[in-house]
Amino acid sequence: MTKTPIGLLLLVFLSSCSAAKQAQDVDVVAGDGTVQLKPPDIHEEVTEVRRADLPGEVELVAAPDATPPEVEPPDVPAIPDVPDVPAATEVEDVPKPPDIPPPNLDLTPLCSPGGDGKYNVYDLQSPDCGDHPNPEPQGPPGLAVELADVVVTGVFPKVFFVQEKKGGPWSGIAIYSGTKSTAGLKAGNVITVTGAFQEFYGVSEVYMDQYTVTGSAMIPPPVEIAWPDWLATGGGLAEPFEGVLVRVDQVVVVDTKPDCPHEFGEFMVSGKLRVDDLGPWSYEPSLGDELGYVTGIVHYTFGNSKLEPRDNYDILVQHVSNGGATKCINTSCVEDLAAAETGALVVTEIMYNPFGADDQMEWFEVYNPGNSPVDMANWTLHDCAMLEVVLTADFAPIVPAKGFAILGPEDDTTLNGGVTVDAVYPKAQFYLPNSEGSILLYDAQKKLVDQVRYASFGGWPEAAGASIELADPKSDNTMPSSWNVATEKFGPTDNLGSPGKL
């Protein structure tokens, strides 16, 4: 249980004439302590949630008079003269946040006997297991594995999580299902799953081939973590408990927009622990909200560790503060929306939310409206925030007059949905978010060539499994009304778009 220290600032003013005494009552309004019970077939039962002790009334004691009184009470010695004391300008001895102790949990993995080519989840996750893949595969084809009799702990779009029945650290892992159907799969199913194990941008995943439901079992109870800091990005337990169902108690919402100015549906609680919206929960966080607990599966995406609550039962709100949202002053974009552009190239099509793996099937198109080729060597690809890629001469495209170029993270047409990519940028350095994103092009002289800021809301066309296309390359591509959803099928997938043509 995490306790937040409360500091009191006492300013005492001394005068030569009199001393004043003031007392202030500090009211602490606590939640009503209501405990919500979870359905026993899916979630554990919470039997008690305890609140941290909070101070009640504090009395402020005045300083003694600087001048002895004319009449002294019996048996009370005279108060000596006190020299003038200047008003306090600094506050000392203000309580500091407690030091976060190191984790004290036993992190020993329950490795398989080894040597027989069979793996369990502990083997895949813990480097201390003899059968742990070394080196870990960083991409396709990965390591072929079969995980037998594991328990499903949570099912989300395109991914679900399983754990070994004995639970504990290193016992959980993400199963990426992609476009394969998981209809009917639910938490508590016992399954055998086959697929390819690999490390995907820091998260251990099995790319599923198929699964078979073999029974049902109680979900391993969530591991109670005393300090949320241990699970936050870089925390001592973030890696051992990746993919594992955990719970943190008595936390406070400290940030509602940790990715400001971007909005990725996450909020942050005590200890800088992120809570993500992969699951269908409906809680609207407000600064200062007191949460009795947050239960979720530890996941790692876009450079951060986070909890993935599975539904509304995984978040207990004890007190709503009405503190509002984190103030996010949108001076964030590196360019003003009305900034001058050279117009040498125009962004005319964006595939930001394809059916399939985003890191392989995203792409965008640029068009050259001029009468001469445009060499993109040493151009810079930027977004409104921190993403940046320099297109070096060895992979920068030359865009023909009145022609097109496609830029994306994958040029293998068997993986990217059948689009011919002219320039490949590093997946970790640039990507196209599904909710709100931006593309800014700078030439070799660092002059702004074109910019687009798209979204899946605010009048922009909704495009799942389809690109958005600029209706006319001469139109203002900063305006949502200038874009349409693609209707033409291309490649072997169900994605829609017209890469390389108007």
N, C-alpha and C positions, 0 to 999 in steps of 0.2 A: 504494500500500500504506500503510495507516495504522498508525503505531507509537504505542503507549501508553507514556508515560514512567513509570518506576518510581522512586518516591522512597524514600530510606533515612533513617530518623530516628536520629541518633547522639546519645546523651546521655552526656556525660563528666562525671564527678564527681571533684573534686579534694579531697584531704584533706591534713592536715599530717603525717600519719604515713607514708603509702605511696601508691603509684599502682598501679592494677590494669590489667592488659591482658586484654581479652577478644576472642575472635574467633568469628565466627558464620558458618557455611556457609549460603548461601541456595540451595536446590535449586530449579531451574526445570524443571518437567515439561512437556515439549512433546508434541504429538501425534505420531503415527508418520509423518506426512507422506504418507500414502497418497493417491493421486490417483485419483478415480473418473472413468472416461471415459464420455461421454454418447453415446447412439446417434447416429451420424453423419448420419442422415437427418433428424433433428429439431434437435439441439443441436450447438453447436460443441465441439471437442475441447479439453480442458484439458491442456496438456502439462507444466506445472510450477507448483507453488505454493510460494513461498519464505516462510519464517518470518522475522520480525524478529529481529535479534540481541538476545539477552538477557544480562544480566550473570550471571556464575557466582559466584565466591567473593569476599567482601568482608572485608578485615581491618580491625578497629577498633583504632586506636592510642591507647594511654593517654597522658594528659597527663604532663609531667615532674613529679618529686617537688617538693613545695613546700619541702623542707628539704635542704640539701646532705648527701651521704653522708659518713660518718666517714672512709672510705678511698676515695680517688679512683683510678680506673684510670690507668695510665701514659698520658701524652700526652693526657689528656682534661681539659679545663679544668673548674674547679669550676662547678657549676650555681648561678646566683645565686638569692637568695631570691625567691620568687614570692608576691605578696600573695594573701590568701584571695579565692577567686572563688566567688560564689554559684552554687548549682545552676541549670542552665539552665531557664528557664521558657517561652521561646519558641524556635522553630526558624526560623532564617533560611536563605535561599538554598535553600529546598526547590524542586526543579525544577517549573516550571509547565508546564501543557499547551501544546503548540506552537501558535503562532498559525496559524490556517487561512488559507492564501494564497488570493487571489481566483482563480477559474477562469481558465485560460489557453488554453482551446480556441477554435478558430475556429468561430464561431457563424453564419457566413454561410449563408443558406438557398439552396437550388437552385430558385429560383422558375421558374414556367413563363414562356414568352415574353410571355403576357398579351394582352389585347385581343380574344380570340376566344371568351370565355365558358366556356373550359375551365379546370378547376382541377386542381392536384395537391395532395398533402398539405402540401407546404411552403407553398403559397399560403394554405391554411386556417389553418395553425398560426402562421406568422411574420408579425408586423405590418410587417416590412420588405419584403414582397412587394407588387408593384404591384396584384395582383388580390386581396389580402387583404380580406375583407368588412369594410366600415367604414360604419356601426357593425356590430359582430358581433351576429347575431340571438340574442336571449336566450330565445326560446321559439317555439312553433309559429306559423306554418308552417315557419319556418326558411328556409334557402337551398338550393334544389334543386341537387345536385351529382352528378357521375359521376366516380369515381376508377378509372382504367383501369390494369390490369397492376400492381397492388400485391400484395405478398407477405403472407400471413397469418403472424403471429409467435406468436399464442397464442389459444386458444379457451376461453372460460369460460361459465358459465351467464348467459344473457341479453346477453352482450357478447363481442366478439372484437376483436383488434387487428391492424392492417395497417401496413406500412411501404413506403415507396418503396425500390426495389431498391438505390439508391445509399446509402441509410442516412444516418447522421449526425444532427445536431440538426434539429429541426422535421420529421423524416421519418415520424413515427408518429402514429396517431390511433385512438381507440376507435370501434368500430361497434356501436351499440346494436341488438341484434336483437329484444329483448323476447320476445314469444310466437312470433315467426316461427321456423320450423325451421332449424337449422344442422347437421342430422344429416349426417355424412360430411365436414364441413369440418374441415380439420386444418392444423397449422402446415406451411408449405412450399407450400401451394396458392397459385397466382397467380390472382387474381380481378379482375373488374370489378364494382364495387358502386355502386348508385345509392341516393340517400336525401336527407334534409334535414339540412344542417349547422346546428348551433346550439351556444351555450355553455350548459351545464347545470350551474348552481351552481359555476362556476369550471373545469369540465372541458370541453374541446372534444370534441364527439361528432357522428357522423353517424347519424341515425335511419334504419335500413335500410329500403328498399323491397324490393330484391331484389339478389341477387348471382349471378354466373356464373363458374364455374371455367374458366379458359382455359389452364391448364398448371401446371407446378410449377417451383420454383427453390430454390436454397440460401437459407436465412434469412440476412439480413444479420447478421454477427457482432456480439455484444453489445459496446457501447462500454464500455471499461474506465475507470471513474471513480476518480481517485486518492484523493479525499476523500469519504466518504459524506455529510458535512455539506453538500456542494454539491447533493445531491439531496433532502435533508430539507426539510420544510415551510419555505418562505421562502428556500431555498438558491438560489444563483445559476444552477444548471443545472436546477432543478426544472421550470421552464416550457419551456425549449428542448427538453428530453428527455421531456416528457410524451408517452406513447404509444410510446416508443422502448425497445427491448431493451437493457439495460445490465448491467454487473457491477461489484460492489465486492469487494475482496479483503481478507483478514485483518481481520475485524471480530469484535467481542465482543458477546454479548447483554447489554444493560444494563437492560432492563425487560421483564418478561413480561406486564404489564398496564398499558399506557400510558393506557388509558381508565378506570382504576379510579375508581369501583366497577363500571362497566359492563365487559362482556366481549364484544369484537367480533372476537375471533380474531386480533388483531394482536400483534406484539412489536416491540421496538426494539433496534437495534444501535448500534455506535459512531457518533458524530455525530448522534444522535437521529433516525436514519433508521428509519422504520417498515417492517415487512414484514407483508403482509396475507395472508389465507387464501382468496382467491378461487379459487385453483387447488387440485388434489387432492393436495397434499403432506402428509406424515404426521409430520414432525419435531416433537417436543415441546420447546420451548425451555426452558432453565434458565439462571438468572443466572450469568454468567461463562463460558458456553460459548464456545469459540473456533471460528469458522467460517472455513474456508479461502477461501470465496467465497459470495456470494449473487448469483444471476442472476435477473433479472425485468424486467417491463415497468413503466415508471414510470406510475403512475395517480394521480388526485386525487379523493378522495371524502370527504365529511363534514369538509371544512375542512383536510385533511392530504394531503401528498404521500406516496407509499408505493411499495414494490416489490411486484409481483405475480409470485412464482415460479410456473412452469407445472406443475411436478411435482417429485418427489424428486431428480431429477438436477440441479435448479437450486440446491440447497443442499448444500455440502460441510461436514460436521461434522468438525473435526480433533480437538477435545478436549471431552469432556463434563465439566462441572465439578461436577455434582450440587449446584449452588448453590440449587436450589429456585426457587420462584416469587416474584415481587415481593409483599411483604406488603401486602395491601390491607385495611385495617381498615374494616369496613363501618359507619362512622358517617356514611355519605354522604347518606342520604336526608334531605330537609329536614323530614320528619315521622317520628315513631315510628309503627310499624305499628298500634299500639294507641291512637293519638291520638284524641281525641274528635271526632266529626263531627256537623254539624247535620242531615244526612240530607235536606235540602231537595230535592236531586236525587241520583239513583243512576246510576252508570255500569253499563249493562245489556248492552252489546254492543260488541265491538272487532274491527274488520277491520284487522289489522296486517300480514298477509302475503298480499295478493291476487295472483291471476294477472294480470299486467300491471304497469304502472308504479306503484311504491309512492307516488311523490310526487303521483299523481293519484287513485289508487283506494283509499288508506287512508281510514278514517273511524271514528268511534266514536259511540255512542248514549247519551243520558242520558234518564232517566225521572223524571217528577214524580209522586211518590206522594201528594201533598197534594191539597187541595180548592180551592186558589187558584193562579192562574198565577204562574210564577217568572220574573222579568226578570233575565237574565244580564249586563246592562250593568255594565261595570267589574269583572266577575269576572276571575279570573286562572286561566289554564290552565298547569300546571307539570308537570315530571317530577321524579324524585328528585334530579336533578343540576342542570344549568344551563339547560335549556330552559324558556322562559317566554313566554307571550303574554297580554296584557291584552285582554279582549274589550270594546272600546270600544262606545259606545252605537249607533254607526252600523252595526255589523254583528253585535251580540250578539242572540241569539234570545230570544224570550219563550216559555217552555215551558208549554203549557196544563195545567190540572189533569188528572191521570191520563193525561197525554199525553207525547210524546217530542220530542226535537230531535236532529238529526244534525250533527256537527261534522266538518269535513274540510278538506283543502288545495285542493280543486277542486270547483266547483259546476256545471261544464259536464257535463251527463249524457252527452254523446257521448264524453267523455274519462274520466269517473270510474267507468264501469261501470254507469251507469243508476241511481244513488242520488240522491235529492233531499237536498241539503245545505242546512241552515238557517243555518249560520255557517261562513264560510271563514277559516281562520287561515293566516298566512304560512308557506310551505313550509320556509323556512330557519330559522324560529324554533321550530317544533315538528314532531315526526314520531314514528312508532311503530316502533321497531326490531323486526326479525324474531326476534331471539333472546331478548331480555329488555328489557322496557320498563315504563313506569309512567305513570299519569294521576292527577293530583291537582287537585281543583277547590277554589278559594277564592272566597268571595262578596265583595261590594264592601267589606265590613268586614274583609276578610282572615281570616275564619274558615274553617277547613277544612270543606268540605261533604261530600266523598267522596274516597276514594283506592283505586286498584287497582294492584297490581304483578304483572304477568303474565310468563310465560316460555314458551318452547317445550320445556321440560324440567321436572324436579322435580314430576311429577304433574299438570302443566297439560296440557289436551288439545292435541294437535298439530293445527295448523290451517293448512295450505297451500291457498290458494284458497278459504278459508272463514273466516267470522268465528267468534269464540267468544261464546256467549250465556249470560247469567246465567239459570239454570234458574228462579229465583224472585226477584223484586225485593226480597223481604223477607229473603233469605238473606245470609250473610256473603260479600260479593264479594271479600274478601281471600284466601279459601280456594280452592285449585285445584278441590276437589271440588264447588264450587258452579257450575262452568261446564261447558258442553257445546259440541261442535262443531256449527255450523249445518248443516242438511241440506236447506234449501229454496233453490231457485234463484231469483235475482232479476236483472232487467236482461238485456241482450243478450249478456253474457259467460258464462263457465262458473263464475263465482264464486257461492258459496253464502252466504246470510245472510237476515235478516228485518228490515232497517232500518225503524224507525218502528212496530214492533209487537212484542208479546210472542210 
